[in-house]
Amino acid sequence: MPEQKMQKFAWRARIVPGSEAEYIRRHDEIWPEMTAVLNEAGIHNYSIWLSGLDLFGYYECADIDLATRVQGSSLVVARWNEYMKDILIMDFDPETGTTPPLKQVFEHR
């Protein structure tokens, strides 16, 4: 069976000044039910990068639409977003309930 091509998703956000250590701590203690939602959504190779107060998130999945639907309809994700809102500045797409994707403009393989 041929390997399925992974789709890529990248997002950006900012941390409230002075919240860097707390942001990292919360992710060091990520809820098992949150990682279960990511697995259900087919999300793999997920990483978040920090530069000053700027965050860059990236993940791969087989189906972006499925990943968006699962995350957007998840009560766990809604609870996580509520938990993070005091330290995180992030835009959400009103239609999907998820972060708007960044546009990929270059790739080197």
N, CA, C and O atoms as CSV, one atom per row, in Angstrom:
chain,resi,resn,atom,element,x,y,z
A,1,MET,N,N,0.849,-1.175,0.000
A,1,MET,CA,C,0.000,0.000,0.000
A,1,MET,C,C,0.900,1.246,0.000
A,1,MET,O,O,1.815,1.341,0.818
A,2,PRO,N,N,0.654,2.189,-0.896
A,2,PRO,CA,C,1.491,3.391,-0.943
A,2,PRO,C,C,1.281,4.251,0.297
A,2,PRO,O,O,0.192,4.304,0.869
A,3,GLU,N,N,2.349,4.915,0.689
A,3,GLU,CA,C,2.276,5.810,1.849
A,3,GLU,C,C,1.449,7.031,1.487
A,3,GLU,O,O,1.612,7.612,0.414
A,4,GLN,N,N,0.554,7.416,2.401
A,4,GLN,CA,C,-0.301,8.577,2.172
A,4,GLN,C,C,0.495,9.859,2.398
A,4,GLN,O,O,1.220,9.983,3.385
A,5,LYS,N,N,0.354,10.799,1.485
A,5,LYS,CA,C,1.055,12.085,1.608
A,5,LYS,C,C,0.452,12.883,2.758
A,5,LYS,O,O,-0.761,13.072,2.839
A,6,MET,N,N,1.311,13.335,3.624
A,6,MET,CA,C,0.862,14.138,4.758
A,6,MET,C,C,0.655,15.592,4.335
A,6,MET,O,O,1.457,16.158,3.592
A,7,GLN,N,N,-0.419,16.174,4.816
A,7,GLN,CA,C,-0.674,17.590,4.630
A,7,GLN,C,C,-0.054,18.335,5.805
A,7,GLN,O,O,0.106,17.774,6.890
A,8,LYS,N,N,0.291,19.588,5.588
A,8,LYS,CA,C,0.962,20.388,6.610
A,8,LYS,C,C,0.059,21.519,7.061
A,8,LYS,O,O,-0.710,22.078,6.279
A,9,PHE,N,N,0.167,21.842,8.335
A,9,PHE,CA,C,-0.613,22.943,8.902
A,9,PHE,C,C,0.299,23.735,9.825
A,9,PHE,O,O,0.978,23.159,10.674
A,10,ALA,N,N,0.319,25.045,9.664
A,10,ALA,CA,C,1.123,25.915,10.523
A,10,ALA,C,C,0.247,27.062,11.015
A,10,ALA,O,O,-0.622,27.551,10.294
A,11,TRP,N,N,0.487,27.480,12.246
A,11,TRP,CA,C,-0.260,28.575,12.843
A,11,TRP,C,C,0.689,29.465,13.635
A,11,TRP,O,O,1.833,29.100,13.904
A,12,ARG,N,N,0.182,30.650,14.005
A,12,ARG,CA,C,0.988,31.565,14.809
A,12,ARG,C,C,0.123,32.132,15.921
A,12,ARG,O,O,-1.104,32.171,15.823
A,13,ALA,N,N,0.789,32.570,16.977
A,13,ALA,CA,C,0.121,33.206,18.111
A,13,ALA,C,C,1.178,33.963,18.896
A,13,ALA,O,O,2.353,33.960,18.531
A,14,ARG,N,N,0.759,34.608,19.969
A,14,ARG,CA,C,1.686,35.327,20.862
A,14,ARG,C,C,1.361,34.971,22.301
A,14,ARG,O,O,0.226,34.647,22.647
A,15,ILE,N,N,2.386,35.041,23.117
A,15,ILE,CA,C,2.225,34.823,24.550
A,15,ILE,C,C,2.091,36.181,25.231
A,15,ILE,O,O,2.750,37.145,24.842
A,16,VAL,N,N,1.251,36.251,26.229
A,16,VAL,CA,C,1.148,37.458,27.044
A,16,VAL,C,C,2.512,37.690,27.707
A,16,VAL,O,O,3.081,36.758,28.276
A,17,PRO,N,N,3.039,38.908,27.641
A,17,PRO,CA,C,4.356,39.162,28.241
A,17,PRO,C,C,4.440,38.667,29.684
A,17,PRO,O,O,3.532,38.887,30.486
A,18,GLY,N,N,5.541,38.001,29.991
A,18,GLY,CA,C,5.762,37.452,31.319
A,18,GLY,C,C,5.201,36.061,31.521
A,18,GLY,O,O,5.344,35.492,32.603
A,19,SER,N,N,4.556,35.493,30.493
A,19,SER,CA,C,3.901,34.186,30.619
A,19,SER,C,C,4.671,33.046,29.951
A,19,SER,O,O,4.159,31.931,29.845
A,20,GLU,N,N,5.884,33.317,29.505
A,20,GLU,CA,C,6.633,32.301,28.760
A,20,GLU,C,C,6.801,31.012,29.568
A,20,GLU,O,O,6.517,29.924,29.068
A,21,ALA,N,N,7.256,31.133,30.800
A,21,ALA,CA,C,7.494,29.939,31.624
A,21,ALA,C,C,6.196,29.187,31.896
A,21,ALA,O,O,6.180,27.957,31.898
A,22,GLU,N,N,5.114,29.916,32.124
A,22,GLU,CA,C,3.824,29.269,32.376
A,22,GLU,C,C,3.316,28.555,31.128
A,22,GLU,O,O,2.758,27.462,31.224
A,23,TYR,N,N,3.502,29.160,29.966
A,23,TYR,CA,C,3.095,28.512,28.710
A,23,TYR,C,C,3.834,27.184,28.550
A,23,TYR,O,O,3.227,26.164,28.224
A,24,ILE,N,N,5.121,27.204,28.777
A,24,ILE,CA,C,5.925,25.981,28.654
A,24,ILE,C,C,5.487,24.957,29.695
A,24,ILE,O,O,5.347,23.776,29.375
A,25,ARG,N,N,5.268,25.388,30.936
A,25,ARG,CA,C,4.845,24.463,31.994
A,25,ARG,C,C,3.537,23.772,31.626
A,25,ARG,O,O,3.401,22.561,31.805
A,26,ARG,N,N,2.576,24.538,31.114
A,26,ARG,CA,C,1.283,23.939,30.765
A,26,ARG,C,C,1.434,22.906,29.650
A,26,ARG,O,O,0.723,21.901,29.634
A,27,HIS,N,N,2.343,23.147,28.731
A,27,HIS,CA,C,2.552,22.159,27.673
A,27,HIS,C,C,3.380,20.966,28.152
A,27,HIS,O,O,3.226,19.855,27.645
A,28,ASP,N,N,4.249,21.199,29.120
A,28,ASP,CA,C,4.978,20.070,29.723
A,28,ASP,C,C,4.016,19.132,30.447
A,28,ASP,O,O,4.297,17.946,30.616
A,29,GLU,N,N,2.878,19.681,30.871
A,29,GLU,CA,C,1.871,18.905,31.597
A,29,GLU,C,C,0.587,18.763,30.769
A,29,GLU,O,O,-0.514,18.769,31.319
A,30,ILE,N,N,0.734,18.638,29.462
A,30,ILE,CA,C,-0.444,18.562,28.584
A,30,ILE,C,C,-1.360,17.411,29.012
A,30,ILE,O,O,-0.895,16.337,29.393
A,31,TRP,N,N,-2.634,17.655,28.943
A,31,TRP,CA,C,-3.616,16.677,29.384
A,31,TRP,C,C,-3.617,15.464,28.457
A,31,TRP,O,O,-3.527,15.620,27.239
A,32,PRO,N,N,-3.716,14.271,29.013
A,32,PRO,CA,C,-3.817,13.063,28.167
A,32,PRO,C,C,-5.021,13.117,27.234
A,32,PRO,O,O,-4.950,12.626,26.107
A,33,GLU,N,N,-6.133,13.709,27.692
A,33,GLU,CA,C,-7.316,13.799,26.824
A,33,GLU,C,C,-7.093,14.765,25.659
A,33,GLU,O,O,-7.739,14.646,24.618
A,34,MET,N,N,-6.177,15.721,25.837
A,34,MET,CA,C,-5.846,16.623,24.734
A,34,MET,C,C,-5.016,15.880,23.687
A,34,MET,O,O,-5.267,16.022,22.490
A,35,THR,N,N,-4.046,15.103,24.116
A,35,THR,CA,C,-3.266,14.335,23.134
A,35,THR,C,C,-4.145,13.280,22.461
A,35,THR,O,O,-3.905,12.923,21.307
A,36,ALA,N,N,-5.153,12.782,23.165
A,36,ALA,CA,C,-6.082,11.823,22.551
A,36,ALA,C,C,-6.866,12.492,21.422
A,36,ALA,O,O,-7.104,11.870,20.387
A,37,VAL,N,N,-7.270,13.745,21.605
A,37,VAL,CA,C,-7.984,14.478,20.544
A,37,VAL,C,C,-7.055,14.674,19.349
A,37,VAL,O,O,-7.478,14.500,18.206
A,38,LEU,N,N,-5.803,15.031,19.597
A,38,LEU,CA,C,-4.846,15.199,18.495
A,38,LEU,C,C,-4.705,13.889,17.719
A,38,LEU,O,O,-4.659,13.893,16.489
A,39,ASN,N,N,-4.636,12.780,18.435
A,39,ASN,CA,C,-4.552,11.474,17.764
A,39,ASN,C,C,-5.819,11.192,16.967
A,39,ASN,O,O,-5.748,10.731,15.828
A,40,GLU,N,N,-6.980,11.467,17.562
A,40,GLU,CA,C,-8.255,11.268,16.868
A,40,GLU,C,C,-8.326,12.101,15.595
A,40,GLU,O,O,-8.900,11.667,14.596
A,41,ALA,N,N,-7.747,13.286,15.630
A,41,ALA,CA,C,-7.740,14.187,14.475
A,41,ALA,C,C,-6.701,13.778,13.435
A,41,ALA,O,O,-6.636,14.370,12.358
A,42,GLY,N,N,-5.885,12.767,13.751
A,42,GLY,CA,C,-4.868,12.307,12.806
A,42,GLY,C,C,-3.643,13.201,12.758
A,42,GLY,O,O,-2.907,13.196,11.771
A,43,ILE,N,N,-3.420,13.967,13.815
A,43,ILE,CA,C,-2.310,14.919,13.853
A,43,ILE,C,C,-1.040,14.224,14.327
A,43,ILE,O,O,-1.033,13.523,15.339
A,44,HIS,N,N,0.034,14.436,13.569
A,44,HIS,CA,C,1.339,13.849,13.876
A,44,HIS,C,C,2.411,14.921,13.732
A,44,HIS,O,O,2.192,15.973,13.131
A,45,ASN,N,N,3.563,14.628,14.294
A,45,ASN,CA,C,4.727,15.498,14.116
A,45,ASN,C,C,4.397,16.947,14.500
A,45,ASN,O,O,4.767,17.885,13.794
A,46,TYR,N,N,3.697,17.113,15.627
A,46,TYR,CA,C,3.254,18.427,16.089
A,46,TYR,C,C,4.354,19.048,16.940
A,46,TYR,O,O,4.852,18.428,17.880
A,47,SER,N,N,4.723,20.271,16.603
A,47,SER,CA,C,5.707,20.990,17.409
A,47,SER,C,C,5.307,22.457,17.476
A,47,SER,O,O,4.666,22.988,16.569
A,48,ILE,N,N,5.702,23.100,18.576
A,48,ILE,CA,C,5.464,24.526,18.770
A,48,ILE,C,C,6.809,25.166,19.070
A,48,ILE,O,O,7.578,24.667,19.892
A,49,TRP,N,N,7.082,26.263,18.404
A,49,TRP,CA,C,8.353,26.978,18.527
A,49,TRP,C,C,8.092,28.345,19.138
A,49,TRP,O,O,7.071,28.973,18.856
A,50,LEU,N,N,9.015,28.806,19.976
A,50,LEU,CA,C,8.894,30.085,20.648
A,50,LEU,C,C,10.064,30.986,20.277
A,50,LEU,O,O,11.221,30.568,20.339
A,51,SER,N,N,9.760,32.229,19.888
A,51,SER,CA,C,10.778,33.244,19.613
A,51,SER,C,C,10.316,34.532,20.278
A,51,SER,O,O,9.396,35.188,19.788
A,52,GLY,N,N,10.944,34.898,21.387
A,52,GLY,CA,C,10.460,36.036,22.158
A,52,GLY,C,C,9.075,35.717,22.676
A,52,GLY,O,O,8.901,34.783,23.458
A,53,LEU,N,N,8.095,36.479,22.248
A,53,LEU,CA,C,6.701,36.220,22.619
A,53,LEU,C,C,5.916,35.550,21.489
A,53,LEU,O,O,4.743,35.216,21.660
A,54,ASP,N,N,6.556,35.354,20.342
A,54,ASP,CA,C,5.887,34.788,19.179
A,54,ASP,C,C,5.955,33.263,19.198
A,54,ASP,O,O,6.999,32.677,19.486
A,55,LEU,N,N,4.828,32.639,18.888
A,55,LEU,CA,C,4.736,31.188,18.783
A,55,LEU,C,C,4.491,30.803,17.332
A,55,LEU,O,O,3.788,31.499,16.599
A,56,PHE,N,N,5.077,29.694,16.932
A,56,PHE,CA,C,4.844,29.104,15.621
A,56,PHE,C,C,4.551,27.630,15.852
A,56,PHE,O,O,5.381,26.904,16.398
A,57,GLY,N,N,3.378,27.194,15.438
A,57,GLY,CA,C,3.001,25.793,15.574
A,57,GLY,C,C,2.954,25.127,14.210
A,57,GLY,O,O,2.596,25.748,13.210
A,58,TYR,N,N,3.324,23.843,14.187
A,58,TYR,CA,C,3.350,23.093,12.933
A,58,TYR,C,C,2.951,21.650,13.218
A,58,TYR,O,O,3.404,21.049,14.192
A,59,TYR,N,N,2.099,21.105,12.359
A,59,TYR,CA,C,1.821,19.667,12.437
A,59,TYR,C,C,1.523,19.120,11.054
A,59,TYR,O,O,1.306,19.862,10.096
A,60,GLU,N,N,1.521,17.803,10.983
A,60,GLU,CA,C,1.198,17.096,9.758
A,60,GLU,C,C,0.013,16.179,10.026
A,60,GLU,O,O,-0.154,15.666,11.132
A,61,CYS,N,N,-0.801,15.981,9.005
A,61,CYS,CA,C,-1.934,15.069,9.111
A,61,CYS,C,C,-2.320,14.601,7.715
A,61,CYS,O,O,-1.948,15.216,6.715
A,62,ALA,N,N,-3.057,13.525,7.663
A,62,ALA,CA,C,-3.485,12.985,6.375
A,62,ALA,C,C,-4.624,13.797,5.777
A,62,ALA,O,O,-4.787,13.826,4.557
A,63,ASP,N,N,-5.415,14.458,6.617
A,63,ASP,CA,C,-6.606,15.157,6.147
A,63,ASP,C,C,-6.826,16.420,6.989
A,63,ASP,O,O,-7.327,16.343,8.111
A,64,ILE,N,N,-6.455,17.565,6.450
A,64,ILE,CA,C,-6.599,18.848,7.163
A,64,ILE,C,C,-8.060,19.105,7.536
A,64,ILE,O,O,-8.345,19.579,8.636
A,65,ASP,N,N,-8.981,18.796,6.631
A,65,ASP,CA,C,-10.392,19.052,6.922
A,65,ASP,C,C,-10.858,18.232,8.120
A,65,ASP,O,O,-11.579,18.745,8.975
A,66,LEU,N,N,-10.456,16.967,8.191
A,66,LEU,CA,C,-10.803,16.122,9.333
A,66,LEU,C,C,-10.183,16.676,10.611
A,66,LEU,O,O,-10.858,16.771,11.636
A,67,ALA,N,N,-8.909,17.042,10.558
A,67,ALA,CA,C,-8.227,17.583,11.737
A,67,ALA,C,C,-8.922,18.848,12.228
A,67,ALA,O,O,-9.085,19.044,13.433
A,68,THR,N,N,-9.327,19.698,11.304
A,68,THR,CA,C,-10.017,20.936,11.659
A,68,THR,C,C,-11.375,20.642,12.287
A,68,THR,O,O,-11.735,21.244,13.299
A,69,ARG,N,N,-12.130,19.716,11.692
A,69,ARG,CA,C,-13.456,19.363,12.223
A,69,ARG,C,C,-13.353,18.764,13.627
A,69,ARG,O,O,-14.097,19.150,14.529
A,70,VAL,N,N,-12.434,17.827,13.806
A,70,VAL,CA,C,-12.294,17.176,15.106
A,70,VAL,C,C,-11.913,18.191,16.175
A,70,VAL,O,O,-12.506,18.208,17.253
A,71,GLN,N,N,-10.930,19.036,15.884
A,71,GLN,CA,C,-10.510,20.037,16.873
A,71,GLN,C,C,-11.606,21.070,17.122
A,71,GLN,O,O,-11.869,21.439,18.267
A,72,GLY,N,N,-12.240,21.534,16.055
A,72,GLY,CA,C,-13.258,22.569,16.181
A,72,GLY,C,C,-14.493,22.129,16.939
A,72,GLY,O,O,-15.186,22.962,17.523
A,73,SER,N,N,-14.783,20.831,16.942
A,73,SER,CA,C,-15.971,20.327,17.629
A,73,SER,C,C,-15.654,19.691,18.983
A,73,SER,O,O,-16.562,19.215,19.665
A,74,SER,N,N,-14.398,19.677,19.373
A,74,SER,CA,C,-13.985,19.003,20.598
A,74,SER,C,C,-14.222,19.856,21.852
A,74,SER,O,O,-13.787,21.006,21.925
A,75,LEU,N,N,-14.912,19.279,22.823
A,75,LEU,CA,C,-15.088,19.953,24.108
A,75,LEU,C,C,-13.763,20.041,24.853
A,75,LEU,O,O,-13.548,20.981,25.618
A,76,VAL,N,N,-12.875,19.080,24.640
A,76,VAL,CA,C,-11.553,19.105,25.276
A,76,VAL,C,C,-10.746,20.278,24.741
A,76,VAL,O,O,-10.110,20.997,25.512
A,77,VAL,N,N,-10.764,20.478,23.421
A,77,VAL,CA,C,-10.039,21.602,22.828
A,77,VAL,C,C,-10.641,22.924,23.316
A,77,VAL,O,O,-9.905,23.867,23.608
A,78,ALA,N,N,-11.950,22.998,23.404
A,78,ALA,CA,C,-12.592,24.219,23.912
A,78,ALA,C,C,-12.148,24.495,25.353
A,78,ALA,O,O,-11.888,25.642,25.717
A,79,ARG,N,N,-12.064,23.448,26.162
A,79,ARG,CA,C,-11.619,23.602,27.554
A,79,ARG,C,C,-10.150,24.013,27.608
A,79,ARG,O,O,-9.765,24.837,28.437
A,80,TRP,N,N,-9.318,23.433,26.713
A,80,TRP,CA,C,-7.896,23.804,26.642
A,80,TRP,C,C,-7.753,25.276,26.256
A,80,TRP,O,O,-6.964,26.003,26.860
A,81,ASN,N,N,-8.512,25.712,25.256
A,81,ASN,CA,C,-8.452,27.111,24.831
A,81,ASN,C,C,-8.858,28.049,25.969
A,81,ASN,O,O,-8.259,29.111,26.143
A,82,GLU,N,N,-9.857,27.668,26.731
A,82,GLU,CA,C,-10.278,28.462,27.890
A,82,GLU,C,C,-9.154,28.503,28.935
A,82,GLU,O,O,-8.883,29.554,29.516
A,83,TYR,N,N,-8.518,27.380,29.166
A,83,TYR,CA,C,-7.407,27.260,30.110
A,83,TYR,C,C,-6.217,28.130,29.699
A,83,TYR,O,O,-5.509,28.658,30.556
A,84,MET,N,N,-5.998,28.280,28.399
A,84,MET,CA,C,-4.836,29.007,27.890
A,84,MET,C,C,-5.096,30.493,27.651
A,84,MET,O,O,-4.145,31.251,27.458
A,85,LYS,N,N,-6.352,30.928,27.658
A,85,LYS,CA,C,-6.657,32.290,27.201
A,85,LYS,C,C,-6.060,33.394,28.070
A,85,LYS,O,O,-5.935,34.525,27.603
A,86,ASP,N,N,-5.687,33.105,29.321
A,86,ASP,CA,C,-5.093,34.145,30.158
A,86,ASP,C,C,-3.624,34.401,29.822
A,86,ASP,O,O,-3.061,35.410,30.248
A,87,ILE,N,N,-3.002,33.502,29.066
A,87,ILE,CA,C,-1.578,33.667,28.738
A,87,ILE,C,C,-1.302,33.645,27.236
A,87,ILE,O,O,-0.150,33.783,26.823
A,88,LEU,N,N,-2.330,33.475,26.419
A,88,LEU,CA,C,-2.146,33.283,24.986
A,88,LEU,C,C,-3.009,34.248,24.194
A,88,LEU,O,O,-4.192,34.425,24.486
A,89,ILE,N,N,-2.407,34.871,23.187
A,89,ILE,CA,C,-3.118,35.760,22.276
A,89,ILE,C,C,-3.174,35.031,20.932
A,89,ILE,O,O,-2.164,34.901,20.240
A,90,MET,N,N,-4.364,34.563,20.577
A,90,MET,CA,C,-4.501,33.735,19.381
A,90,MET,C,C,-5.801,34.060,18.666
A,90,MET,O,O,-6.845,34.216,19.299
A,91,ASP,N,N,-5.733,34.161,17.351
A,91,ASP,CA,C,-6.933,34.365,16.541
A,91,ASP,C,C,-7.591,33.019,16.274
A,91,ASP,O,O,-6.919,31.992,16.176
A,92,PHE,N,N,-8.912,33.039,16.159
A,92,PHE,CA,C,-9.662,31.839,15.811
A,92,PHE,C,C,-10.575,32.147,14.639
A,92,PHE,O,O,-11.188,33.213,14.577
A,93,ASP,N,N,-10.661,31.207,13.711
A,93,ASP,CA,C,-11.557,31.312,12.571
A,93,ASP,C,C,-12.976,31.084,13.089
A,93,ASP,O,O,-13.246,30.035,13.675
A,94,PRO,N,N,-13.898,32.043,12.890
A,94,PRO,CA,C,-15.253,31.877,13.422
A,94,PRO,C,C,-16.016,30.709,12.798
A,94,PRO,O,O,-16.937,30.178,13.418
A,95,GLU,N,N,-15.652,30.305,11.594
A,95,GLU,CA,C,-16.348,29.194,10.940
A,95,GLU,C,C,-15.889,27.844,11.462
A,95,GLU,O,O,-16.710,26.953,11.680
A,96,THR,N,N,-14.564,27.677,11.668
A,96,THR,CA,C,-14.043,26.368,12.064
A,96,THR,C,C,-13.761,26.262,13.558
A,96,THR,O,O,-13.697,25.157,14.097
A,97,GLY,N,N,-13.593,27.390,14.231
A,97,GLY,CA,C,-13.238,27.370,15.636
A,97,GLY,C,C,-11.776,27.055,15.885
A,97,GLY,O,O,-11.369,26.867,17.031
A,98,THR,N,N,-10.980,26.995,14.826
A,98,THR,CA,C,-9.555,26.700,14.951
A,98,THR,C,C,-8.734,27.895,14.476
A,98,THR,O,O,-9.272,28.865,13.942
A,99,THR,N,N,-7.439,27.807,14.678
A,99,THR,CA,C,-6.565,28.901,14.268
A,99,THR,C,C,-6.460,28.951,12.748
A,99,THR,O,O,-6.397,27.903,12.105
A,100,PRO,N,N,-6.438,30.133,12.167
A,100,PRO,CA,C,-6.262,30.233,10.719
A,100,PRO,C,C,-4.868,29.728,10.330
A,100,PRO,O,O,-3.887,30.024,11.012
A,101,PRO,N,N,-4.784,28.969,9.241
A,101,PRO,CA,C,-3.471,28.460,8.826
A,101,PRO,C,C,-2.608,29.548,8.203
A,101,PRO,O,O,-3.103,30.504,7.606
A,102,LEU,N,N,-1.316,29.372,8.359
A,102,LEU,CA,C,-0.369,30.217,7.639
A,102,LEU,C,C,-0.263,29.696,6.210
A,102,LEU,O,O,-0.503,28.515,5.958
A,103,LYS,N,N,0.090,30.559,5.292
A,103,LYS,CA,C,0.253,30.169,3.889
A,103,LYS,C,C,1.698,29.743,3.659
A,103,LYS,O,O,2.626,30.510,3.913
A,104,GLN,N,N,1.882,28.530,3.182
A,104,GLN,CA,C,3.239,28.060,2.882
A,104,GLN,C,C,3.707,28.684,1.577
A,104,GLN,O,O,2.991,28.655,0.576
A,105,VAL,N,N,4.919,29.254,1.587
A,105,VAL,CA,C,5.455,29.908,0.407
A,105,VAL,C,C,6.750,29.293,-0.092
A,105,VAL,O,O,7.232,29.658,-1.165
A,106,PHE,N,N,7.335,28.347,0.680
A,106,PHE,CA,C,8.584,27.733,0.256
A,106,PHE,C,C,8.742,26.393,0.957
A,106,PHE,O,O,8.339,26.223,2.107
A,107,GLU,N,N,9.339,25.446,0.241
A,107,GLU,CA,C,9.667,24.153,0.827
A,107,GLU,C,C,10.914,23.598,0.133
A,107,GLU,O,O,11.020,23.639,-1.092
A,108,HIS,N,N,11.815,23.102,0.892
A,108,HIS,CA,C,13.006,22.434,0.363
A,108,HIS,C,C,12.975,20.986,0.821
A,108,HIS,O,O,12.859,20.711,2.015
A,109,ARG,N,N,13.077,20.069,-0.116
A,109,ARG,CA,C,13.094,18.633,0.225
A,109,ARG,C,C,14.444,18.054,-0.061
A,109,ARG,O,O,14.664,16.862,0.157
